[in-house]
Amino acid sequence: MKRHYDVAQEELSFYGNEGTSLQNILAVLIGPKANASITGQLASLGINSLADLSVEELKKYQGIGEVPAKRIVSAFGLANQIRKFKKDEEYIVRSPEDAAKYFNDLEGLQQEHFEAIFLNTKNVVIGRKNVFKGSLNASIVHPRETFKEAIRLSAASIIVAHNHPSGNATPSREDIEVTKRLKEVGQVTGIELLDHVIIGTSGKFISLKEKGYV
């Protein structure tokens, strides 16, 4: 009987990435010791939940050691970077809706991700940075980390965004405090904070600019 890994490799070779199941892609990443029961459990989590797992969380699954766990995390990291790079190709932000659409990959993540995009004088996206991952806290999301990249890129303005894993995009007190701090720093540096967008679920979002906080 063929190993799960061998079957997965054959499927990948024959059908390519798009035609290979998530379970079998995981088997290829894990290697010869891949267990069909474990890859099935992981695949059943869905892409968003699986992409959010850390190396330590993956190692809790039987048969997944340090190296396979890092391969999986790296694969999702690479896919995310490619997706962001494609978005950056002459993407112009003209409205909160445009900003929310740009950050739609944050929807459904199990942890909060606080990110920033940097724009030129024509509002074209020239870069993106993950500033923080975890529960949003005004003392943790330091403006220095956000504006350092903006200065390096000679950005004219920035837009920040983060997701609410609960799906409810209503801004919290911390969200408002972070926004005010970033706005103040933007005024000092001359790099304007255009908006802070909170991503919920089902395409729902809230613009703190529209709420009068920016």
N, C-alpha and C positions, 0 to 999 in steps of 0.2 A: 504494500500500500504506500502510495506517495505521501510524503510529508506535506503538511499544510503550506509550508514555505515554498516547496517545489511547485505545487499547484498554483499558488499565488504568482510566482515568477512567470509561469507559463501564460497565465491569463494576462499579466501585464505586457509580456512580449507580444502576444497575439492581438490584444484589443487596445493597448496603449492606456494612458492615464485616464482618459474620459470613459473608457469602457470597462475599467476595472473597479470592482466593488471597494468600498472604504475598508471593509474587513480584510481584503486581500492586500491592499496597499499597506495596511498596518503590519501584516505578516511579513511583507518584503522588508519593511523598515526594522522590524524586530530581529529578523534573521532566521537561521535554521532551527532555533529553539522555539519558534512561534507556536502558540497553542491556539487551536481554533476556538475553543471555549472562551479564552481570554480576549482574543481579537473580536469575537462576537459581542462580548460584553462592552468593550470599548466602542465599537461601531454603533451599538444601540444607544449610546449617550448622545449621538448627533454631533455634527461638525462643531457647532459653537461651544458646547460643553467640553468636548474633547480638546479643542484648541486652547481652552483656558486652563487645562491641567498642567501642573508644574512637574519637574523631574521627580521630585519626592513623592508626589501624588501618584504618578505612573508606576513608580517602583513598588507601590503597595499591591499591585496586581501580580499574581503568581507568574514567575518566569520572565518578568521584565526587570532587567538589571540597569545599572547606571548608563551603559553605552546605548542600549536600545531606547531607553527613556529620553536620552539626549537627542537621539536621531529623530524621534517623533516630535519633540519640542522644536527642534531646528527646522524640520520640514514645514511645520505650521508657521514658524517665524519667517521662513523664506517665502512661502505662499502669500503671507500678509504683506511683506515688503514689495513683492511683485504687483500685488493688487493696488497698493498705495502708489507705486511708481506709475502705473498706467493711468491712475486718476490725475496725477500731477501734470499730464501732458495738456497744456493750454486749458486748464480748467479755470473758468472765470466765475467768481462769486459775486452775484448782483443782488442777492436777497437772502434772508434767513432760510428760505426754502432751499436755495442752492447750497448753503452751508450744511444744512441737515442732510441733504442728499449725499454730500461728500463724505459725511461721517456715518453713513448708514451701516457701515461694517461694525460699528460699536453696538448695534442693536442685538439684544439677546445674550450678550456676554454675562457670565456669572459673577464677575467682579467689576468694580468701577474702573474705567480707564479714562484718565484725564489727558487730552491731547491738544496740540496746537498746530494750526497751519499758518504759513507765512506768505504774505501777498506782496506783489510789487505795486507800483503806482497805478497800474491798470486793473488791479484786483485779480491778477492771475496768480494761482497758487505756485509758489516756487520752492516749497518745502513743507515737511510735516515732522512732528516730533512727539513721541510718547513722553509726557512729563512725569506721570505718576500712575501707579496701578495699586488700587486698594481703596479703602474708605476715604472719601474726600475730607480733608481737614485744612483749614486756612493756614495753620502753622506748618503743615507738611508741604503743600503746594507753594513753593517759594517762587516769587516773581523772577528771581535771578535765573532759574533754570529755564523759564519760558522765554525771557527776553535775550538771554545769551545767544541762543540760536538765531533769533530775529536779527540781532546786531551782526552776527557772522554772515548772514545772508543778505545784509543790507535791505531788509524788508521795510516796506512803507507802513504796513499794518499787520495785525494778527487777528485770528479768530480762534477761540478756544472752545472745546466741547468735552462733555463727558456723558456717560450713560448711567441710567438708573436701572440696576438689575431687576428691581421690583416691577418695572414697566411703567410706573407712574412718573411722568416727567416734571411734576410740580417742584419748583426750586425750594431747597431747604435754606435755613439760615446760613449754613456753611457755604452753600453755593453763592449766595448773595455777597457774603464777606469776601470770598475769593475774587469775585468779579470786581468789587470795589477796589481791592488792593491792586489788581492787574490794571485797572483803568487809571489809577493814580500813577503807577510806574510808567504806563504808556504816555501819559501827559508829560512826565519828566524826561523820558528818553526821546520823545518825538515820534514814537512808533505807536500809532493809534490802535487801541483795542476796539475792533468793529462790533464784536458780538461774543456772547457766551451762549452756546446752544446745548440744551439738555436733551439727550436722546432717550425716548421711551420705547414702547413696542408698537407694532402694527403701523409703523411710519409716523407715529406721534412724536412731537418734539415741542419744546418751548424755547423761545428766543428771549434772553434777558434784556436785549436791546429793546424789543417790542414791549417789555414789561417796564421799561424806564430805568433799568439799573446800569446801562452802559451809555 
